[in-house]
Each structure stands twice: as C-alpha cells, then as structure tokens.
Amino acid sequence: MFTALVIKETDGKVTSSIARVEEESLPEGEVTIDAKYSTLNYKDGMVLNGIGRLVRSYPHIPGVDVSGIVRDSTDSRFSPGDEVVVGGYRFGETRWGGYSELVRVPADWVIKLPIGLTLFQAMAFGTAGFSAMMAIDALESHGLMPSDQEVLVTGAVGGVGSISVALLKALGYKVAASTGRPDEYEYLRQLGAGTIIERSELEAPATRPLESERWSGCIDNVGGSTLGRVLSQLSRGASIASVGLAGGASFSANVMPFLLRGVNILGIDSVSLGIDKRFQIWKRLAGTFPMELLDGMTDEVSLVDLERLGKEILEGKVKGRLVVNLRS
Ligand SMILES: NC(=O)c1ccc[n+]([C@@H]2O[C@H](COP(=O)([O-])OP(=O)(O)OC[C@H]3O[C@@H](n4cnc5c(N)ncnc54)[C@H](OP(=O)(O)O)[C@@H]3O)[C@@H](O)[C@H]2O)c1
C-alpha cells in the first residue's frame, strides 16, 4: 500500500482525499519510482477542480510532475537508486501522476536528474521551469538575442512567469514584467525585471492595429486580450511565445503585425516534446538558472494543502513555485 491524493467525480463534481492505494492498482510501465517531491502547476489546479476535461477516468491520482528514486526497472537504461524526473506526456492527466508515494511510468518518459539539481530543486522548476526554458529556446530559434529592447513576461508573479524573468535576466536580456499584483513589484525586481507593467495596461484591447514597437519578444502566460494587445506592440520580426491561458483561452487580434512587421506567435507545447530535446531543455535550465534565487520563489507544502491551493492557483493567488513534499 502507498499514500496518494486521489480525486473522484460524483454528479460532475470532483473531490479529493488522501487515501491508501494498493500497489497492484498502479498502471503498467517499466519503471517504478519511490516519489519524493511533486509540485503544483496551473494545470494541476484545473485537474484538481475537474476543469477542462483533462481527466477522463476516475478515481485518478493527479500531479503532472514528480521527482524521486527508481525502485525497480525492467528497462536497462534505469537502475534502482537512480534519481529521476517525470513530466509531460499527459502524466497526471490521462495517466496516474505525481501526488503519490509510488509512481509507475513507461521508461521513455523518465529523465535522469540533470547534473547539479537536487530532487527538490527539480520540482521547484517542474513543468513551469521547463516551459519557461522551452519558451526562451523557441524565441531564440526565431532570432531573439540580447539587445537594448526589453523582453516582456506576462503573468510574471506566477510559476512560469517568475522563472522566465530570472532566466531571461541571467541570459543577458532586459526584462519587463507584467503583473496584476502591485505588492509584488519588489519581488519581480529582485528576480531581474527592469520595468514593471500593470496587468490592466495590456488587458485593454489595442485601439490601433499597430502600436509603437516596444518588445523584442514576449513570454505570454496569460493569453486572452493580453496576447492580442502584445502582438500589436512587438518589434519588427519579433515573436511571442504563447505558453498560457490564465487570462483566457480565446483572443482577437489584427493581422497587420504579421503583414507589416513579420511578427510570429510560437506555440509552446511542453507535454509532447520528445525525450532527447526534453533532456536538453532540462540541462540548459539547470545550467542557466541563478540558483541563489530559487529559495526566494519556492515554498514547500504537503499533499493535504493541495485541495485549498488547487483553487488558489486558478484565482491567480499563488506566488512563484510550490513544491509538494510527498513524505511530510
Ligand atoms: N504550454 C505549456 O506547455 C504550458 C506549460 C506550463 C504552464 N502552462 C500554462 O501557463 C500558465 C501559467 O502557468 P503557471 O503554472 O505559471 O500558473 P500560475 O503560477 O498561476 O501563474 C499564472 C499567472 O497569470 C496571472 N493571472 C492569473 N489570473 C489572471 C487573469 N485572470 N488575468 C490575467 N492574468 C492572470 C497571474 O500573474 P500576476 O499575478 O503576476 O498577474 C498568475 O500568477 C497557465 O495558463 C498554464 O496552464 C502551459
């Protein structure tokens, strides 16, 4: 038996509880992991609250990320004692996830812990950090490089946002951070933001198809009207990495920025990236992030806190990153 956070659906309502689960109920897979840490991402909040039909079968164990130690493996790439990370491939959505002391997954989903990271630090990054690094990688593949013009990060106090700000700064970029939380301006400055933009300024739809060229790139965690507005402010040839939808899934925009400035929207899909590229992104993240900033943006929580926090993250109330200690 092992302990896990289990969600059930009754009359369309999803509820969670901490339960003892039999090892035989784990799904098929080559690698069994003694899980140590997981984390709370925005998507976990959606799963915990039954939003977006991400989970099709209940009872379910959520948690889209996990780090831990291999207990046994029928795949020769892994041995007992290996420190590993799992995330992506709809782990925690279509498949039992990381809010669990014991996890079993296909070997192709498992990544050996990038050198230099502890199991805790790996979850302080989690899918949020991975996606931030992936977004920067995509922007740079489309020509972004450090210049006098700022890169904008929206939803900056959140998980992907906080890590994006610190990563961009560490890579030599000038960073502008957009937030709806005036109390956190100092937090964002400490992470590396040179300019703070009030969220409402970007939420208001553009009044002209093209505004002044303001950003050399953007990591957008908000979507909705903000995405349409930022498009009209991108500099010639610049790109926006569309990561999130915290402010809404649909947006309207004018085609002029595409036709007259050659700007791009780059879709970031952290879930289905292949394992080799996934390892490269983890390695770059571990090697680039200014680790002295990680503690200040990370809090440790327990499984019992997740019901409450799963609601709070959807309300935009979580700051930075939350690591779930699965053994506390
Ligand atoms: N594409 C991918 O592969 C991928 C991977 C990871 C995450 N995501 C998505 O990226 C987004 C961020 O994820 P996260 O885990 O970092 O979540 P998070 O910690 O909750 O951050 C989201 C941030 O968005 C802002 N926000 C919240 N509600 C808002 C609203 N109604 N209008 C405008 N801004 C709002 C808040 O920032 P401020 O308080 O600073 O304004 C909040 O901190 C989510 O939509 C998530 O689903 C996508």
Ligand as a Chemical Component Dictionary entry (heavy atoms), coordinates in Angstrom:
data_LIG
# 
_chem_comp.id                   LIG 
_chem_comp.type                 NON-POLYMER 
_chem_comp.pdbx_formal_charge   0 
_chem_comp.three_letter_code    LIG 
# 
loop_
_chem_comp_atom.comp_id 
_chem_comp_atom.atom_id 
_chem_comp_atom.alt_atom_id 
_chem_comp_atom.type_symbol 
_chem_comp_atom.charge 
_chem_comp_atom.model_Cartn_x 
_chem_comp_atom.model_Cartn_y 
_chem_comp_atom.model_Cartn_z 
_chem_comp_atom.pdbx_ordinal 
LIG N1  N1  N 0  2.031  25.456 -22.910 1  
LIG C1  C1  C 0  2.552  24.668 -21.958 2  
LIG O1  O1  O 0  3.139  23.620 -22.221 3  
LIG C2  C2  C 0  2.383  25.113 -20.539 4  
LIG C3  C3  C 0  3.245  24.655 -19.540 5  
LIG C4  C4  C 0  3.118  25.182 -18.246 6  
LIG C5  C5  C 0  2.115  26.103 -17.980 7  
LIG N2  N2  N 1  1.266  26.474 -18.978 8  
LIG C6  C6  C 0  0.246  27.492 -18.735 9  
LIG O2  O2  O 0  0.921  28.691 -18.399 10 
LIG C7  C7  C 0  0.121  29.457 -17.498 11 
LIG C8  C8  C 0  0.930  29.758 -16.245 12 
LIG O3  O3  O 0  1.130  28.567 -15.519 13 
LIG P1  P1  P 0  1.690  28.634 -14.032 14 
LIG O4  O4  O 0  1.794  27.242 -13.548 15 
LIG O5  O5  O -1 2.835  29.539 -14.003 16 
LIG O6  O6  O 0  0.434  29.324 -13.292 17 
LIG P2  P2  P 0  0.431  30.447 -12.150 18 
LIG O7  O7  O 0  1.557  30.224 -11.227 19 
LIG O8  O8  O 0  -0.945 30.505 -11.617 20 
LIG O9  O9  O 0  0.713  31.800 -12.963 21 
LIG C9  C9  C 0  -0.277 32.410 -13.744 22 
LIG C10 C10 C 0  -0.170 33.915 -13.584 23 
LIG O10 O10 O 0  -1.041 34.539 -14.528 24 
LIG C11 C11 C 0  -1.570 35.738 -13.977 25 
LIG N3  N3  N 0  -3.026 35.662 -13.977 26 
LIG C12 C12 C 0  -3.808 34.847 -13.233 27 
LIG N4  N4  N 0  -5.112 35.062 -13.490 28 
LIG C13 C13 C 0  -5.143 36.036 -14.401 29 
LIG C14 C14 C 0  -6.212 36.698 -15.081 30 
LIG N5  N5  N 0  -7.489 36.384 -14.854 31 
LIG N6  N6  N 0  -5.891 37.635 -15.973 32 
LIG C15 C15 C 0  -4.604 37.952 -16.223 33 
LIG N7  N7  N 0  -3.560 37.363 -15.604 34 
LIG C16 C16 C 0  -3.826 36.411 -14.726 35 
LIG C17 C17 C 0  -1.011 35.848 -12.561 36 
LIG O11 O11 O 0  0.185  36.618 -12.636 37 
LIG P3  P3  P 0  0.288  38.075 -11.946 38 
LIG O12 O12 O 0  -0.258 37.907 -10.568 39 
LIG O13 O13 O 0  1.735  38.394 -11.995 40 
LIG O14 O14 O 0  -0.551 38.993 -12.779 41 
LIG C18 C18 C 0  -0.646 34.420 -12.234 42 
LIG O15 O15 O 0  0.344  34.350 -11.261 43 
LIG C19 C19 C 0  -1.134 28.628 -17.241 44 
LIG O16 O16 O 0  -2.159 29.047 -18.109 45 
LIG C20 C20 C 0  -0.685 27.214 -17.589 46 
LIG O17 O17 O 0  -1.768 26.405 -17.969 47 
LIG C21 C21 C 0  1.382  25.988 -20.234 48 
# 
loop_
_chem_comp_bond.comp_id 
_chem_comp_bond.atom_id_1 
_chem_comp_bond.atom_id_2 
_chem_comp_bond.value_order 
_chem_comp_bond.pdbx_ordinal 
LIG N1  C1  SING 1  
LIG C1  O1  DOUB 2  
LIG C1  C2  SING 3  
LIG C2  C3  SING 4  
LIG C2  C21 DOUB 5  
LIG C3  C4  DOUB 6  
LIG C4  C5  SING 7  
LIG C5  N2  DOUB 8  
LIG N2  C6  SING 9  
LIG N2  C21 SING 10 
LIG C6  O2  SING 11 
LIG C6  C20 SING 12 
LIG O2  C7  SING 13 
LIG C7  C8  SING 14 
LIG C7  C19 SING 15 
LIG C8  O3  SING 16 
LIG O3  P1  SING 17 
LIG P1  O4  DOUB 18 
LIG P1  O5  SING 19 
LIG P1  O6  SING 20 
LIG O6  P2  SING 21 
LIG P2  O7  DOUB 22 
LIG P2  O8  SING 23 
LIG P2  O9  SING 24 
LIG O9  C9  SING 25 
LIG C9  C10 SING 26 
LIG C10 O10 SING 27 
LIG C10 C18 SING 28 
LIG O10 C11 SING 29 
LIG C11 N3  SING 30 
LIG C11 C17 SING 31 
LIG N3  C12 SING 32 
LIG N3  C16 SING 33 
LIG C12 N4  DOUB 34 
LIG N4  C13 SING 35 
LIG C13 C14 SING 36 
LIG C13 C16 DOUB 37 
LIG C14 N5  SING 38 
LIG C14 N6  DOUB 39 
LIG N6  C15 SING 40 
LIG C15 N7  DOUB 41 
LIG N7  C16 SING 42 
LIG C17 O11 SING 43 
LIG C17 C18 SING 44 
LIG O11 P3  SING 45 
LIG P3  O12 DOUB 46 
LIG P3  O13 SING 47 
LIG P3  O14 SING 48 
LIG C18 O15 SING 49 
LIG C19 O16 SING 50 
LIG C19 C20 SING 51 
LIG C20 O17 SING 52 
# 
